[in-house]
Amino acid sequence: MAGGSARQAWASVHRVYAGRSAPIVLELDLTVDPTEGVPADPVAAALTRRRPSLRAIVDGLRRAGNDGRASTLIARIAPCGMPLARAQEIRDAVIAFRHAGGTAFAYSDAFGEFGGGTVPYYLASAFDEIWLAPPGDLGITGVALETPFLRDALDRLGIEIQVGQRHEYKNAVNMFVERDFTAAHLEASGRIVASSLAMIIDGIATGRDLPPDRVRDLIDNAPLSGEQAVRAGLVDRLGYRDEVYAAARAHARRAVPDASEGEGEGEGEGGTLVYLSHYRRASVRREASRLRVATLPARGPARSQRRRVIAVIHGTGPVVLGRPGRSPLAGPAMTSDALTAAFRAAGRDDDVAAVVFRVDSPGGSYVASDLIRREVERFQASGRPVVVSMGSVAASGGYFVALGADAIVANPGTLTGSIGVFGGKQVVRELLDKMGVRFGAVAEGENALMTSPQRAFSPSERAKLEEFLDRVYDDFVAKVAAGRGMSPEAVHEVARGRVWTGADARDRGLVDELGGFSRACELAWEKVGRPGSDTPRLRLLPKVGLTDRLRSPRSSEDPAAAAVGMAGMSGIGGITGMAGVLGGAAFTGGWGPLATVAARAGLPLGGPLLMPPIGQVT
């Protein structure tokens, strides 16, 4: 009996040891688009908990690259609406993992059933091996942008859109006022498509060791069956999930031949299967424990020694003035109150050596954008650098907030620029007449009814609109010129509301370097003057606890004040005037206190510095 107990105890010890020494097969789910930024509240955090975050993916792969046990990665990839720039950032992280000695397997049930698989396959081309389920297609059919035009439908309804824009490429409202592409709109959209496809072809050609012309021919002949994809050299093997996982585990066993094998589910086949997100969380906990132990003896370090932290500030979603209403089911918003509070917190923190400002925003409020830009400059006045890392989109107001940075880093596929402004309203008088609705109005003030959707602009009101557009555009251009070291004339040539890819923006002086979040952190550390061997810690700001989110702030400097601003947008962009007119609904958005007026005037919710709507690159 005693002998049996001893054997059981020894088996338990062996299992624990084996679990700690067995090779790890990292698993990454790329069948859903990773989240960008930080959830605005606990409810939003809970809703996105099962979705991987982009930052966690990139950081997890970096950590795995330094861990000999975790040298095997398997990712399941599927069309999920992932933007091109986000796919590029994950590609770069996978390539860095491979350069560090790791091996990466990509598996897909189908790269689009008959089509829509271009970006997912482009992502997979960064892996060592690509597996496709035998019935799956390879739908690398190219890149396309589709834009709806509603002018005829609005004419039939009796809705007239009266807008002004600066300048011809600022086509955020073209879908409402045009029946087809204008020449400028077509030119800009065509360039985005051409630039995006060129990046995709180059990436596939490099990853699969094929001539670019051959890749273009294959795209033009897609979709391809699995057998055709294998013969063309685009897919390595056809196999089901169990087969590719068995191959990955066998590779892990060969890669770590001296490691003991675990005895849990699947571990005896060659490795412990662990989600990359779980692996990263465990790694972060171990690192935090080592840091606490290492820093216990230190007392009163000098300020120059203490500054070993890079503060990471996320600006995600439309740029909004003040604090929008809380709506956990809506998307995130870059609110001026939250972002300016975050930069003030970074400025007061003596540990912070630099800030990496991660921007993923289509723009919005002109005033809010300028307030955030101002706080970037105030932080820099302390002698510390700010590096902007652009996500999938950082355009219009999303570009404005980056103007004060020491450097701007964008992915090649980031949509940026859109330096321009629009404004106007929709007139629904004819529609209301058809419905038998009449409005009376009593007003004092020459322009009191200027934004009323019941009447067209008078000549003097139209002149006021044009004055507003000129003033905002001139200020935008002047601040770009100052921030980028360009003349206003040179900025105007690349501005006029035009959207560029990150690669084209770099060539035109609007962006400094191409790369992702990791490169932005490296650049920030270089600007601090620290050697690459001295690894900085990252600190997310504002760091707001649950109690801070629930209690009332004591002042505008209180962390709870930032929590109030970290809420989602409520309402939906587009033609919102009728809801405002007939229902008296409350709106929030990039127009700040004028949100309700803007809604009644039929303005897109995001604000006057909103980039033109760009369809999904598929």
Buried (B, 14 or more C-beta within 10 A) or exposed (E): EEEEEEEEEEEEEEBEEBBEBBBBBBBBBBBBBBBBBBBBBEBBEEEBEEEBBBBBBBBBBBBBBEBBBBBBBBBBBBBEEBBBBBBBBBBBBBBBBBEBEBBBBBBBBBBBBEBBBBBBBBBBBBBBBBBBBEEBBBBBBBBBBEBEBBBEEBEEBBBBBBBBBBBBBBBBBBBBBBEEBBEBBEBBBEBBBEBBBBBBBBBBBBBBEBEEEBBBEBBEEBBBBBEBBBEBEBBBBBBBEEBBBBBBBBBBBEBBEEBBBBEEEBBBBBBBBBBBBEBBEEBBEEEEEEEEEEEEEEEEEEEEEBBBBBBBBBBBBBBBBBBBBBBBEBBBBBBBBBBBBBBBBBBEBEBBBBBBBBBBBBBBBBBBBBBBBBBBBBBBEEEBBBBBBBBBBBBBBBBBBBBBBBBBBBBBBBBBBBBBBBBBBBBBBEBBEEEEEEEEEEEEEEEEBBBBBBBEBEEEBBEBBEEBBEEBBBBBBEBBBEBBEBEBEBBBEBBBBBBBBBBBBBEBBBBBBBBBBBBBBBBBBBBBEBEEEEEBEBBEBBBBEEEBBEEEBEEEEBBBBBBBBBBBBBBEBEBBBBBBBEEEBEBBBBBBEBBBBBBBBBBBBBBBBBBBBBEBBB
